[in-house]
Amino acid sequence: MKTAWRSDRLVYSFCTRADLPAIAAMLAKTAVCEWLFFGPNPPEVTHAYFEPLIDGMAEAQAGGTAPESYVFTVRTRPSGGTGKGREGAFIGQCALVADDFSEGAYLIGYQTDDAQWGKGYGTEMCRFLVWFAFTMAGAYRLNGDCAAGNIPSVKIMEGCGFVPEGRQRKYWHVRGGYHDRLLYGLLAEDLPAGPAPWQELFS
Ligand SMILES: CC(C)(COP(=O)(O)OP(=O)(O)OC[C@H]1O[C@@H](n2cnc3c(N)ncnc32)[C@H](O)[C@@H]1OP(=O)(O)O)[C@@H](O)C(=O)NCCC(=O)NCCS
């Protein structure tokens, strides 16, 4: 079963326990968590969240079935290599987490490490999730959300075609202020007819 996909500069691999230290280090950073509804997390909290998802993917892989949820570790392609290895620089993680009560609906998530911001990686990761969800995972709907102040995330989701679906006012009380939560959705029928968007970017 294929467990890694690549673009011209990144490799998206099914996350394994070996990837967790890098992800935990990223999610322990105040800067990375500024607009997340969780964190900064001590490493054990990150491990406790991701381990069941990772184990679920490994079990599905062993049984030759599709995982319920998908977590990808994102690294640069090794220079001069085929892109199949794991030795590229850590960029971040992105995920499609299955909705509990509606098969084929997934919550999207993506984080890039702070040293990597502003290089277009977040945009590419969201494009990857859209492509993967509708071509590989059989999604009919993607759910997205973010704090209203998370301008890069707003730009990313809207740039990827997500449709604004609502605003929960003062959803988040933190750091002495109140922040609205923006809700987004992307349905299979929102996509243009023909090949899934960004198909040409990933293989
Ligand atoms: C949000 C996040 C994924 C963006 O990643 P990134 O790799 O910097 O994203 P990109 O380089 O693709 O930039 C996306 C857009 O935001 C813009 N942008 C990036 N940083 C910005 C900033 N600090 N202020 C304003 N705009 C910014 C970019 O110019 C780009 O805009 P464009 O589409 O008009 O060109 C990254 O900042 C991150 O992981 N943050 C912490 C976790 C998080 O918030 N995740 C999303 C949860 S909803």
The ligand as an ORCA input file, in Angstrom:
! r2SCAN-3c Opt
* xyz 0 1
  C      -1.106     28.930      9.116
  C       0.163     28.295      8.561
  C      -0.090     26.831      8.234
  C       0.555     29.057      7.297
  O       1.677     28.367      6.765
  P       2.689     29.047      5.751
  O       3.577     27.950      5.281
  O       3.309     30.243      6.343
  O       1.655     29.473      4.613
  P       1.967     30.099      3.180
  O       3.407     30.471      3.062
  O       1.399     29.175      2.184
  O       1.117     31.453      3.225
  C      -0.289     31.442      3.078
  C      -0.783     32.869      2.895
  O      -0.685     33.594      4.127
  C       0.151     34.723      3.944
  N       0.891     34.886      5.172
  C       1.851     34.076      5.669
  N       2.261     34.551      6.849
  C       1.543     35.686      7.088
  C       1.497     36.625      8.163
  N       2.270     36.492      9.238
  N       0.613     37.636      8.096
  C      -0.203     37.783      7.022
  N      -0.216     36.906      5.964
  C       0.666     35.893      6.015
  C       1.017     34.407      2.750
  O       1.498     35.569      2.125
  C       0.028     33.660      1.878
  O      -0.843     34.575      1.293
  P      -1.194     34.541     -0.279
  O      -2.015     33.276     -0.460
  O      -1.984     35.776     -0.498
  O       0.106     34.466     -0.984
  C       1.360     28.433      9.548
  O       1.532     29.791      9.856
  C       1.152     27.652     10.813
  O       1.365     26.455     10.844
  N       0.722     28.347     11.881
  C       0.533     27.710     13.159
  C      -0.536     26.633     13.148
  C      -1.830     27.097     12.510
  O      -2.297     28.212     12.755
  N      -2.401     26.212     11.686
  C      -3.667     26.453     11.042
  C      -4.764     26.161     12.006
  S      -6.339     26.619     11.366
*
